[in-house]
Structure formats: C-alpha cells, structure tokens
Amino acid sequence: MDGAALVTGASRGLGAHIARRLAADGRPVAVNYLPDREDAERVVADITRAGGRAAAFHADVTDEDDVTALVAAVEAELGPVDVLVPNATGPQPVIDAVDVTWQDHLDQLTFFVKSPTLLMQAVVPGMRSRGGGRIVQIGSDLFERSAPGMSAYSAAKGAQLSLTRTWARELGPWNITVNVVAPGWIPVERHASMDPRYVEAYRREVPLGRMGTPAEIADVVAFLASDAARFITGERITVNGGHVMD
Ligand SMILES: NC(=O)c1ccc[n+]([C@@H]2O[C@H](COP(=O)([O-])OP(=O)(O)OC[C@H]3O[C@@H](n4cnc5c(N)ncnc54)[C@H](O)[C@@H]3O)[C@@H](O)[C@H]2O)c1
C-alpha cells in the first residue's frame, strides 16, 4: 500500500504540512488546491526539492464532477490513490445559534459530509481492487468544546465523525481503514491577524502549556497512513495538548 496520497486543500494551512509529511514518508502526493495555484506549486516544489514526488491538482472538492476528474487526473499522473485525506475547509463563521440558517448548516455539511463522501466514493473502488487503503479525515476538538457561535461547524464535524465510524465498519472487510485526526486550535496562515491576547488565553488552558503546530497534526496523519496503524480503524485521535479530553 505504497501508492499515492491525495490531500485536499493542501496549498496552505494544515493540508500543506500533511502533504509534505506524507511525501517525506516516500509517497507520491497529490496537492489539491482551490484557488491558490502558486501556493500549491510552492508545496510541490518543497516536496520535489526534498527528494519526493508531487503534483498540484486544481479541483473544487465539493463538486461531484470535479472530484471524479480530480481522482482520474491524480491516478493518471501519480498512480493509484492508497491514502485519502479530506482536509479542505471553507470559511468557518461565528454565528449565534438563534441566527443560524439552514444554509449556514449546509455550508459546513458541504465540506465535512458531502465532499468526503464524494472523495471516498471516487477512491474506494480502486482501494478495494488493490486490497486496501487508508482514509484519514481531519476533524476538530470543537466538537467537544461546544464553542459558542460554532454550532454549524461543530455539528458538521460531529456528522463527519459519525460517517467515519460507519465507513470503518463498511470498508473494514476490504482492508480499508478510516480514522479521524481531531486538532485543537493550531494557528495557520488564516489566523495571522488573531489578537495575541486571545492566543495567550487559549495557550494558558492547554495542559502542555503551548500552542500545537501543523507538523504535529501531520505526524499523526502520517502514523494513521502508515503500516504501523494497520489494525486501527474507526478511531479518533485528538491532537490538542490535552486542551479538551474526550
Ligand atoms: N487550524 C486549526 O486550528 C484547525 C483546528 C481544528 C480543525 N481544523 C481542520 O483542519 C482542516 C484544515 O484547516 P486549516 O486550518 O488548515 O484551513 P485553511 O483555510 O488554512 O486551509 C483550507 C484549504 O482548503 C481550501 N479550499 C477551500 N474550499 C475548497 C474547495 N471547495 N475545494 C478544494 N479546496 C478548498 C482553501 O483554499 C485552503 O487552502 C479543516 O478540515 C479544519 O476544519 C483546523
């Protein structure tokens, strides 16, 4: 099971680190992006410079036709997809529960239920025919934190966890494992303008006494994608320095 890894939304943030880490383990890596081509090409260049193999693929992973074309293009260029990491996210607005609309829910479910489902359906036939595969979803510990204003995001992350466990049961007989890595707050590019006092207040609540790094999420994804995790499925590993313990 040393085929390609497909990481969605991998031109920046956690996805870029996950892509670099999986490539460092020797896998060809598909760096999916929308719309940041230059950023995606930079991730590919980093990987190539380090001796790995990667290519950038433009696709809206919430669109059925795009997902079908994406997986076909990845397989044509990098070979069969053995590892799928649905990582992409859209905006995560803070909205009071009394103001949340059904469209707000759909916006989150589109990323955390629709897109992973489309991707899973596109890669699983190949994984089955090759005797196995790995799906590593990116969840969030906000599901337990129940943060005010984040009900739509948290509910969609809960739905994503439920999907993961059901898929783990259904796909287990084909040696396809399905797990979730649930990060705590891991500052990435989109958090650059965050008030440092807010970061400090969060940090003080973390038992390990510091903010986590994207590399620490990528390490756990790489573990779940590796042979060492071959008997782990339907699990959720929270990576948050102990901030919330489930
Ligand atoms: N960073 C954190 O603190 C944190 C915490 C918990 C969970 N997460 C989860 O980690 C994952 C990555 O988050 P991040 O913080 O790196 O976000 P990010 O915004 O840095 O990265 C998301 C990427 O997805 C891309 N994208 C958006 N719409 C897309 C689409 N339709 N098709 C393809 N790509 C698309 C964006 O362009 C971006 O490159 C998400 O699932 C998020 O919920 C992040």
Ligand as a Chemical Component Dictionary entry (heavy atoms), coordinates in Angstrom:
data_LIG
# 
_chem_comp.id                   LIG 
_chem_comp.type                 NON-POLYMER 
_chem_comp.pdbx_formal_charge   0 
_chem_comp.three_letter_code    LIG 
# 
loop_
_chem_comp_atom.comp_id 
_chem_comp_atom.atom_id 
_chem_comp_atom.alt_atom_id 
_chem_comp_atom.type_symbol 
_chem_comp_atom.charge 
_chem_comp_atom.model_Cartn_x 
_chem_comp_atom.model_Cartn_y 
_chem_comp_atom.model_Cartn_z 
_chem_comp_atom.pdbx_ordinal 
LIG N1  N1  N 0  -6.124  25.150 12.007 1  
LIG C1  C1  C 0  -6.883  24.794 13.044 2  
LIG O1  O1  O 0  -6.812  25.374 14.122 3  
LIG C2  C2  C 0  -7.846  23.651 12.924 4  
LIG C3  C3  C 0  -8.417  23.156 14.093 5  
LIG C4  C4  C 0  -9.310  22.097 14.027 6  
LIG C5  C5  C 0  -9.619  21.543 12.799 7  
LIG N2  N2  N 1  -9.067  22.047 11.659 8  
LIG C6  C6  C 0  -9.445  21.409 10.393 9  
LIG O2  O2  O 0  -8.289  21.217 9.619  10 
LIG C7  C7  C 0  -8.622  21.293 8.238  11 
LIG C8  C8  C 0  -7.711  22.315 7.560  12 
LIG O3  O3  O 0  -7.902  23.574 8.174  13 
LIG P1  P1  P 0  -6.852  24.769 8.057  14 
LIG O4  O4  O 0  -6.868  25.457 9.359  15 
LIG O5  O5  O -1 -5.569  24.265 7.530  16 
LIG O6  O6  O 0  -7.607  25.696 6.985  17 
LIG P2  P2  P 0  -7.054  26.583 5.765  18 
LIG O7  O7  O 0  -8.141  27.559 5.473  19 
LIG O8  O8  O 0  -5.685  27.064 6.036  20 
LIG O9  O9  O 0  -6.944  25.516 4.589  21 
LIG C9  C9  C 0  -8.073  25.040 3.929  22 
LIG C10 C10 C 0  -7.761  24.911 2.456  23 
LIG O10 O10 O 0  -8.921  24.413 1.758  24 
LIG C11 C11 C 0  -9.012  25.100 0.514  25 
LIG N3  N3  N 0  -10.365 25.034 -0.035 26 
LIG C12 C12 C 0  -11.447 25.790 0.288  27 
LIG N4  N4  N 0  -12.506 25.425 -0.433 28 
LIG C13 C13 C 0  -12.088 24.396 -1.237 29 
LIG C14 C14 C 0  -12.733 23.593 -2.198 30 
LIG N5  N5  N 0  -14.043 23.763 -2.468 31 
LIG N6  N6  N 0  -12.015 22.657 -2.863 32 
LIG C15 C15 C 0  -10.686 22.481 -2.591 33 
LIG N7  N7  N 0  -10.028 23.207 -1.658 34 
LIG C16 C16 C 0  -10.724 24.150 -0.996 35 
LIG C17 C17 C 0  -8.607  26.537 0.880  36 
LIG O11 O11 O 0  -8.267  27.279 -0.276 37 
LIG C18 C18 C 0  -7.417  26.264 1.790  38 
LIG O12 O12 O 0  -6.232  26.135 1.043  39 
LIG C19 C19 C 0  -10.109 21.651 8.171  40 
LIG O13 O13 O 0  -10.862 20.469 7.998  41 
LIG C20 C20 C 0  -10.376 22.262 9.527  42 
LIG O14 O14 O 0  -11.720 22.132 9.913  43 
LIG C21 C21 C 0  -8.195  23.090 11.697 44 
# 
loop_
_chem_comp_bond.comp_id 
_chem_comp_bond.atom_id_1 
_chem_comp_bond.atom_id_2 
_chem_comp_bond.value_order 
_chem_comp_bond.pdbx_ordinal 
LIG N1  C1  SING 1  
LIG C1  O1  DOUB 2  
LIG C1  C2  SING 3  
LIG C2  C3  SING 4  
LIG C2  C21 DOUB 5  
LIG C3  C4  DOUB 6  
LIG C4  C5  SING 7  
LIG C5  N2  DOUB 8  
LIG N2  C6  SING 9  
LIG N2  C21 SING 10 
LIG C6  O2  SING 11 
LIG C6  C20 SING 12 
LIG O2  C7  SING 13 
LIG C7  C8  SING 14 
LIG C7  C19 SING 15 
LIG C8  O3  SING 16 
LIG O3  P1  SING 17 
LIG P1  O4  DOUB 18 
LIG P1  O5  SING 19 
LIG P1  O6  SING 20 
LIG O6  P2  SING 21 
LIG P2  O7  DOUB 22 
LIG P2  O8  SING 23 
LIG P2  O9  SING 24 
LIG O9  C9  SING 25 
LIG C9  C10 SING 26 
LIG C10 O10 SING 27 
LIG C10 C18 SING 28 
LIG O10 C11 SING 29 
LIG C11 N3  SING 30 
LIG C11 C17 SING 31 
LIG N3  C12 SING 32 
LIG N3  C16 SING 33 
LIG C12 N4  DOUB 34 
LIG N4  C13 SING 35 
LIG C13 C14 SING 36 
LIG C13 C16 DOUB 37 
LIG C14 N5  SING 38 
LIG C14 N6  DOUB 39 
LIG N6  C15 SING 40 
LIG C15 N7  DOUB 41 
LIG N7  C16 SING 42 
LIG C17 O11 SING 43 
LIG C17 C18 SING 44 
LIG C18 O12 SING 45 
LIG C19 O13 SING 46 
LIG C19 C20 SING 47 
LIG C20 O14 SING 48 
# 
